[in-house]
Amino acid sequence: MNEPTNVDPRLARVAPTWEVELLISGVAIFAMLQLPGWLDDGMFALEPRLGRDWRMIAVLAYFYSKSAAIVLACTFALHLLLRAQWIALMGVHSVFPRGIHFDDARMGPIQREIETKQTGNTEDAIERADNRASVVFAIGVSVALIIAMVCIVFCSTLLVATLLTNLIGLQVETFVVVGGLFMLLMLPYLLAIGVDQHLKERIRPGTPAHRLIAKVIGLYTRFGMGRRSNHILATLLSNQGEKRTMMLVFGIMLLAISSVSFTYVAMQSSNPIGSYGLFPSARALAIDAAHYDDQRDATRDQAVPYIDSMVVEGPYLHLTVPYEPRRDGPALRSCKQPAQGKAVEQAQALLACLQSTRTVLLDGKPVEDLRYEIASDPRTDRPALLAMMDVRALAPGRHELLVGRPLVQDSRRDGKDPTYRHYRIVFWR
């Protein structure tokens, strides 16, 4: 027979999960703080390899995954802070069990009267701190699970749809089609719960309308659309106030996704962060370090043409033009190829097509006898074109290369700004 255990009276009113909460937060916070950086590295390494449809899937999965990681990291950090406050209250209460002595406090009679009327003692403060930490932990985990579930369901469906359209050969906007199908699938459920909430007693049991709404809600509930599918969130909604809790949940989700979107755009932008509004800035005049192999960050910079260095000392200029599926893919799909030619003949036709779109101007004049070779970027292991240009006849001083940049079909920026039609590489001889 088990002997009864004596429970510390100070722990009698606390949540029974506080030890597990501390263990999870303390262990997982380190992984969650590192996960966003790992996702950034993976995204920047994967994005240049993907075409338009596949890139959309990768970007969505990246946004959702990083948002969930940020929510969990912030949740665990805030939870540890709140638990530290709770532990501090427990420690203070064990040292000073009588609590606050208002008679010995340095304050006026009016303030003392107001302070003493406030209800609650140290034990109540300990219980509130314990409840606050548990609720923060529950909300953060629930929001992260919602984001993760949306990522898995939507991105998996989009992945399967993209595979099928590519196998069949259909040219459709997969994202628009899948998004529209999801909206159509959700519409009956949203209508049913909306009618049920607004009409209420007007829909009498046994009527066709009542049976129809019950069948629709019951069907979607079986597939995990009901409140019980997220028991934590349903409990919080029913006890903490539905409007306030829903606003908090959606606010956290919106803040996380917005922050990920902002940082993603900022990391891809070449504009420095700071008070540089008066510094002259123009794409047609700026020198980009990504165009020089000895200066570029191969893991983060975009896949742009580059040369070895800003100063060319040898007889040949080594120009590498990485293959960009988003830009080069549409041009190659419209390229004429031999109907039943050999692999070498088809490769030569594709290479000629790439050479026609990746034209090179040196100091404003077309490069004569330009010849591209099929190569790869040794630092990223991505396919690339290689051109060895004879520069022995160039005069010492500043020179400029303009490498053709095929336009992205869905990019408004490429269509409006003429400077985006070429990559500009400045070098000195």
Secondary structure, DSSP 8 states (H G I E B T S, - for coil): --------GGGTTS-TTHHHHHHHHHHHHHHHHHHHHHHHHHHHHHGGG--HHHHHHHHHHHHHHHHHHHHHHHHHHHHHHHHHHHHHHHHHHHH-TT---TTTS---HHHHHHHHHS---HHHHHHHHHHHHHHHHHHHHHHHHHHHHHHHHHHHHHHHHHHHHHHHT----HHHHHHHHHHHHHHHHHHHHHHHHHHGGGS-TTSHHHHHHHHHHHHHHHTT-SGGGGHHHHHHHHHH-HHHHHHHHHHHHHHHHHHHHHHHHHHH--S-SSS-TTS---TTT---GGGBTTT--TTTS-S--EES-SB--SSEEEEEEE--HHHHHHHHHTS---TT--HHHHHHHHHHHHHHHS-EEETTEE-TT---EEEEETTTTEEEEEEEEE-TT--SSEEEEEEE----TT-HHHHH-GGGGEEEEEEE-
